[in-house]
Amino acid sequence: MSLELLSKLETKIQAALETIELQRMELEDEKQKNAQLVEQNQQLQQDLNSWSDKVSGLVGLLNEEVTES
């Protein structure tokens, strides 16, 4: 193999390694964003459950009032 071919190969390998590293960093960023979204989703689910319980309790009170009337 000539030195020119080896140099081209080295350049391509270096570019590939840089691309791989960039992809790894992007993947790590996306994993962090996903973890934040999972946490936010859990909080919203808890809020929804809380509101649902409150509404159910209020509806129950209204039904008691209507039944007693």
Protein Blocks (a to p, Z undefined) as FASTA:
>chain_A
ZZklmmmmmmmmmmmmmmmmmmmmmmmmmmmmmmmmmmmmmmmmmmmmmmmmmmmmmmmm
mmmmmmmZZ
